[in-house]
Amino acid sequence: MPSYSRKHQLTNSLVYHAFNRSHGKVPIFHSENDYEHFIKLLKNYSERFALKIYHWAIMDNHYHILFEIALPESISKFMAGLHRAYTHYYQKAYQSTGFLWQGRFKMQPVQKEKYLITCGRYIERNPVRKGIVSRATDYPYSSCRFYALGLSDDITWEDPTFKNFGSEINSRRESYRKFLRDFDLEQEAGFRNFDQPQGDKQFIKKLFKVKGRLIPQRKGQPKKERLNT
């Protein structure tokens, strides 16, 4: 990704919603050890590539992570390393062969100031939408408990907009639990469409496609390469 993308990153406007699922949508997280090993890998690789993971959820056959990265051009290396490491663990643990992941990961640019916390809610509500739990706080393999209950998990960086939920930490957590319940179905639908970045019109106008990748637009960039808004 070009240098002007890195400059845009420093404006604190761009975070990334990443997703991938297993080949054939079959479960690849079977036990507590599997989930904990993937969390350990997330910690190791996020430290190696200077990521701040703000929200995340690991389901039995897929995962979501929402992160900020110092060098966006390192995203592919981060994701490839994470996938290879878990594939190696899984094949050794379950004496399996073949492809573990469905293919290339999906990546959605998200405007940090206005959409970070709502994208985080979408991610943390995943177990509720799937009918696994009735409350997001009941699911152990997501960042929800970090915000709603104050439980540390070693990988979650506090969402900078979380402070807007109150001046005192207990009321902040209570407000966040209410926020999880007061979701917006139309807004959630936007986070399922990885082909469409989530942000206001000005944010989206700064993005354009180069070889299928969304990056910030430079002044004087031809209009034909802009995204349709």
Sequence and secondary structure as in RCSB ss.txt:
>XXXX:A:sequence
MPSYSRKHQLTNSLVYHAFNRSHGKVPIFHSENDYEHFIKLLKNYSERFALKIYHWAIMDNHYHILFEIALPESI
SKFMAGLHRAYTHYYQKAYQSTGFLWQGRFKMQPVQKEKYLITCGRYIERNPVRKGIVSRATDYPYSSCRFYALG
LSDDITWEDPTFKNFGSEINSRRESYRKFLRDFDLEQEAGFRNFDQPQGDKQFIKKLFKVKGRLIPQRKGQPKKE
RLNT
>XXXX:A:secstr
  HHHHHHHTTT EEEEEEEEBGGG     SHHHHHHHHHHHHHHHHHTTEEEEEEEE SSEEEEEEEES GGGH
HHHHHHHHHHHHHHHHHHHT  S  B SS EEEEEEHHHHHHHHHHHHHTHHHHTTS SSGGG SSBSHHHHHT 
   SSB   GGGGGG SSHHHHHHHHHHHHHS  HHHHHHHH TTS BS HHHHHTEEEETTEEEE  TT  GGG
B   
